[in-house]
Amino acid sequence: MRASAPESTVDDPLDDFERRSITLDSVMRPVYVAGRGPAVIVMAEMPGISPHVARFARWVRDAGFTVYMPSLFGRDGAYPQAEAGLAVMKRACVSAEFRAFAANESSPVTQWLRALARLAHEECGGPGVGAIGMCFTGNFALSMMLEPAVLAPVLCQPSLPLEAPGAIQIAPGEAATVKERLHREDLTVLAYRFEGDRFCTAQRFAAYAEALGPRFLPKVLPASAANSRPPPFFERVVGGAHSVVTAHLIDAAGEPTLAARDEILAFFARRLHPD
């Protein structure tokens, strides 16, 4: 791994986002919204909406989209310290909303996220909505494909179920429905991981490929392309190359992680800005 330029270790105030309280299916969640144009749902990795996740959301905003960034766990804007982040992860793992250890079924929170995609499409217009999940939320963008408004799903290092490295977290019937939709509407699923990632393994990508067929487009980056000086949570708890477009991204020309970011932004543009 290579070291990125030194970055700030302070919390992100997120004051360039509008913090909205959105109630869907009788559940209220804070959602940070910014930008103009078609909507993209940005779902944070563990341990929450960190400065690196917010940085990615700003890149999406600046590329011509309205970002909807729901608060699903953790303290919003917090720099990812090791002990605090581990505590957030432990709470999420036992939450009924996430089913962190369950294979072959979707986390219940994805129903709320599908409703958020519908609302975002109504508010922003355009042909549809993009969605990107990361790590703990990595598979959520796939489950959100059960909502017709979602046209551009991206899975970054999908890590659930935690104790089944060769499994995916979606019911077989739902996966079949998504596969049929991908074919019928000529859609694709982008997916990213680092080689050697112990949370998002080669076996997991193989399971996605088996479930979805050739419209699942996996991208595997060498571990040497990751930032070797990530925040403490990623260095001490996660260990190794993991977060492709956030904590392990190196923001410099010619870096594979920056190229992955640009691929994702171009994917959103093709699907959501067809003109």
N, C-alpha and C positions, 0 to 999 in steps of 0.2 A: 504494500500500500504506500501511497505517496501523501505527503503532508500538504494540506491546503494552506492558504494564507491565514494568519491569525484572525479570529473572528471575535466579536463581542460576546461576553458571557452574561450580559444583563438580560432581564426579561424584556419581552416585546409588548409595548402598551396597546398594540392593535388599534391605535386611535385613528388610522386612516380607513378603518372598516366601520360600517354601521352595525351596531350590535342590536339585533332584533330578537324578540321573544316570539317564537313561532309555535303555535299549538296545532298539531295534526293528530288525528286519531285519539283525541283527548289527552295527548302527551305534549307538554311544553318543553322546548329546548332552545337555548340561545344559539343563534346562527349569525355569523359575521358575513356581511354582504358588502361587496365593492365592485365597481366597474360598470361598463355598459356593453350591451350586445347579448348574444345567446348565453344561456346559463351553463356553468360547469360546477358540479358539486365536488369539493375538495374535502376528503375525509382524512383526518389526522392519523398518524401512526402513534404507537406508544411513545412517551407517556402523555400525549395530548397535543394541543395546538402550540407547538414550540416555535421559537423564532425561525427555525429552518422550514417548518411547514408553512408559516406565514409568508416567508420569502418566496416559496414556490407559488403560493396563492397569488402573490403580487405579480409574479411573472405571467400567470394565466390572465389576470386582470389586464396587465399592460399589453397583452397580445390581442385584446379586443373582445373580452368576454366579461360577463357578470359572474363573479365568484360567490358561491354560497358555501360557507365553511362551518358546518355544524359542530357544536361542542358536545362530544360524546363521552369524554372522560378527562380527568386531570384538571389542572389549573391553567386556564387560558392565558397564553403568552409566556408561560414559565420556561426559563432555560432548563434543559433536562439534567438535573442533578441525579446522582445514582440512587441514593436511599429513597428520596421522595418519589422518583420515577418507578422504582421497584414496588413501593407501596401502592401506587396507582395501578400497576399491572396486576398485582395480587387481588385487588378489589374487583377489577374487571373480569378476572378469570373465574370468579365465583358468582358473577352477576348473571341472572337469568336472561338478560338482554343479549348476551354475546355468545353463550354456549361455546366457550373457548376450546373445549376438548371433544366436542361432538362432530363426528364425521357424517357425511351424507345427509345433512340438513342445514338450512340457512339460519343464521342468527335472527331472532325475532326483531331486532332493531332495524333490519333491512326493510321491513314493512313501512316503518316511519320514514325511512330514507326514500322509498319509492314515492310516498306521498309528497315529500319535499321536492322530488324531481317534477312531479305533476304541477305543484305550485310554482316552481321556478319557471317551467315552460309557459304557464299561463301569464306570468308576470313579464317575462323577457321576450316571448315569441321566438321566431326562428324555426328552423326545421325540427329542432329537438334539443336535447340536453346531453352534455358530457359528464362523466363521473370518473373519479380516480380514487382508489383506495390504496392504503399503504400499510404493510405489516399486519397488525391486528385487524385492520379494516380492509386489507388487500383484496379479499374475495367479495366484499360488499358490492363493488361495481358490477360484478357478474350477476349477483342476485337481483340487482336493480334493473337488469335487462328484462325482467318480467313486467316492468312498466314501459309501455310503448313509446313514451317520450324520450327514453334513454337510447341514444344512438352511438355514443362514442365511449365505450368502457375501457379503462386502463387499470391493470392489476400490477401494483408495485410490491414486490416481495411478499405475496400473500402467505401468511404464517399460521393460519388456523386450518385444521385443528392442531393444537400444540404438540400432542403426544402421538400423532399419527402422520409421520413425514411423507407418506405416500398417498394420503387421502386429501379430498377437497371438501369444502364446507358448503355444499348445496345438495338438496335432495335429487336423486336420480331423475325423477319426473320433471323437476324444474330445469335441470341441466338439459334434458331432452327438448323441453320447450324452447330454451334459449338457443340450442343448436339449430332447431328448425327455423327459428326467427332469423338467425345469422344468415342462413342459406336463402331464405325467402326474400329478405330485404337487402341482401348483398352487403352485410356488415361484418366487421372483424373485431377481435378482442386483442388489444396489445397487452403484453405481460413482460415484466422485467425482474431480474434477480442477479445477484453476484454469484459467480462460481464458488462453490464451497460453503455457501450460506447454510448454517445448521437449522435455521428456522424455515427457510423456503428452499427446499431441496430439489435436486434434479428429478427425484421420484414424484414430487408434487406436480412439477411441470408436465411430466409424462402423463400423470392422471388427468390433468386438464386437457392435454392433447387428445387422449383417448375419449374423453367425454364430449369434446367440442369439435374434433376433427380439424381440418386444415385452416379453418377460419380463426383458430387460436394461434396467435403469432408471438412466440416466445423470443425474448432477447436476453442473452446471458453475457454479463460483463465480467472480465477477469477481476479477481480480487485485488490485483495490483493497481487497479484503476480507482480504488476507494481512497478517500481522505483518511489518513492514518492518525489524525488528531481530532476525532469527533468529541462531542460533549460527554461528560462523565457517564451518563446512563448508557450510552452506546459503547463506550470503551470498557466499562466494568460489568455491566449487566448483559448487554447483547453480545459483545465480543465478536470480533471479525467483521468483514465487509457485509453490509446488510441494506442500508437505506439509500437507494439509488439516486433519488432526486432531492434528498434533504440532508441529513447529517453526514452522509458519506460522499456527497457531491463535491467536486472540486470546481469552483467557479473560475475557470480559466480556459482560454481558447485551446482547442485541440484535445481537451479531456473527454474521455468516453462518457462520463456521467453528464457533462454539459451537452454532449451530442444526444444523449437519451432524453434530456429535458426538451431539446429542440424538436426531436421526433414526436414527442407527446404533444407539444404545442401545435405542430404541423398537422397531426392527426385530428385534433380538435377543430382546426381550421377547415380541413377537408370535409368533415362531417357537418359542421355547424355554420360555416361560412361558404356554402357551395358556389357562390357567385364570385 
